[in-house]
Amino acid sequence: MGILEDKSRARLFYKYLSKVYDSVNPFIWNEEMRAEALAMLDIEADDRVLDVGCGTGFGTEGLLEHTENVHGLDQSVHQMEKAWDKFGKHDPVSFYRGDAERLPFRDDSFDVVWSSGSIEYWPNPVLALRDIRRVAKPGGQVLVVGPNYPESTVMQKVADAIMLFYDREEADRMFRDAGYVDIEHREMGPSYDPDVAITTVARVPEE
């Protein structure tokens, strides 16, 4: 387990990263990548959508282009303060402080669940994906963006020491273990590193 897959360390990390996050983020996760990921989803105007690990609201902003019913959750109040500055605390987005492994929502609450740049900090990603499946409606879509596993052996060791990195095979295993179907993966990234991220979209089985 990487050092940032500890929740207290991750909160401390984001306490300081939040000050510069929106300046650094476009070099790794930009608007073009966000648009490409959103195009993998079928979001209707009246869909209820959850953004797990919403951070400063970059993904949230893209979701609002498709529906007005967006809910954002994050464990870092420092990150959410930046999101509140953009959107307000309650309107147009409903924000919640919470844990991806223990989502504070009822079963079958959301048509779509989105999570970008969060799974790498989850100590137990399969457990979190199961809880996301719980709060998503049967037949609903779940999309997760995480860091693609580097090809270099040296960088793999560095990556493993910091947080969760994974490839298509591991993403497939995690989503299948969590009970999803119709699983699709796509690598994406900025022009200088087009495979830096891996995006997975899957469906919750119909009852």
N, C-alpha and C positions, 0 to 999 in steps of 0.2 A: 504494500500500500504506500502510495506517495505521501510526502509530508503535507500536502494540501488536501488530501482526502480525509483529513481530520477536521471536524466542523468548527472547533474553536480556532484552529489555525487559519482556516479559510475565512472566518469572520474577521480576524485580525488583518489578514492579507487584504481583504476588500475594504477595510476601514481606511487604509492608506491608498490603495489603488483607485478608490472611488474619486479621489481628487483629480486624477489625470485620465481616468478610464475613457471618457468620450474623445479625448485627443489621441490616445493610443489605439483604441479599438478599430478605427477604419483601416489600419495597416494589416489587420488580421481578419476582420469580419466586417465587410463593407456593404453598401447599399445594393450593389449588383448581386452579391452572394445572397443577401436577404431576399431579394426579388426572385432569384432562382429557386430558393427553398420554398418561398410562398407559392410559387407556381406548381409545386409538387402536391399542394393541398387543394381540396375542393371546398372552399369556404363560402357559405351562403350569407347573404346580408343579415339574416336573422339568427345566425349561429351564435351560440354562447361559447366563447373561446377562453382557455386558460393559458397563461404564459408562466411556466414554472422556471424559477430562477431568472426573473425579469430584469434584475440588475437596474441599470439606469434607464431602461425603457427603450433600447434600440429595436429589439424585436417587437415590442409592444407597439411602437410607432408604425411598423409595417403592417401589423395585424389590424390596426385601426383603419387602414385603407380598404379593408374588406368587410368589416363588421363593426358596429358601434358597441357590441356587447363583449367587452374584453376585460378580463380579470388577471391581475398580475400578482405573483407570489415570490418572495425572496426571504432568505434568512438574514441578510445584511441590511440593517436599517440605514447604514451610510450609503449603500447603493440606492436604496429606495428613496432617500432624501433627494437624490439627483433626479429620479423619476418624478417625484412630487413637484419639483421645480418646473418640470416640463408640462405635466398634465394636471396638477392639482392632486390632492389626496383621495378624492372621491369621484370626481367627474372630469373627463369621460371614462376613466378607468377605475375599477374597484381594486384597491391594493390590500394585500394581506401579508403579514409576516409569518413565515412558516417553513416547514421542512419538507423536502421532496419525498422523503420516506414515510411521512405521516401527514398527508394532505388534509387540511381542515375543511373538507367538503363531503357532501353526501354522495353515495353511489349514483352513477349515471347522471352527473350534473352538467357535463360539457359535451358539445358536439365535436370540438377539436381541442387537442392539447398540444402546445408548442413549447419547446425548450431549446434554447440556443446558448452555448457557452456555459453550461451548468453541470452536465453529467460528469465532467472530468473531476468534480469535487465531491461526488456522491460516494460515501464509503461502501455502500452496497447498491450498485446500480440496478441489479435485477429486482431487488426489493422495491426500489423507487419506481421502476417501470411497472411493477405489479400494482402499486398504489395508483399510479397514473391511469392504468387500465381500469381500475375500480371506479374512478371518478368520471371516466369517459363513457359515453353512451354506447350500447351495442351497435356495431357498425361504424362507430366514430373513428376519426383519424388521429394518430399521434405522430408528431414529427420531432426528432431530436437531432441537434447539431453538436458534434463533439470533435476533438482533435484527432486527426488521422495518425496512425502509428508511423513514425519515421522509418525510412529504409536503412539508414546507417546504423550499424551495431552500436557505435559510440553514442549516437543520439538516442537510440532506444534505451540505453542504460540511464542516460540523463533524464529522459522522459519518465521512465518507470519510477525514478526516485522522487519526482515532483508530484505527479497526479496521474489520473487514468488517461492513457492513450490506447486506441484500439483500431483494428482494421475491419474490413467487411466481414470476415469470418467470425470475429469476436462479436461484432454488432449483431450478426445473424443469430449467434448463440444466445446472447443476452435477451433479444426480443422474443425468440422462440421459448426460452425458459420462462419468460414473463407472460407467455400466453397469447402472443399476437399472431396475426395471419397477414398474408399479402404484403410481405416485407420487401422493401426496395431501398437500395443504398446508392448514394452518389457522392463522389469526391468533388470538392470545389475549393476555390481559393482565389486570391488576387493573382494578377498576371505573373508576378515574380515567383509565386509558389502555389500553383493551381490545385495541388492536392493536399493542402494543409488541413482541411476540414473534411469530415465525413458526415453526410446528412442521411438519416434513415427515416423513412415514413412507413407506417404500418397501420393496420386496422384492428380494432377490437372485434373479436368474433361476435356474430349475431347469436342471440339466445335461441 
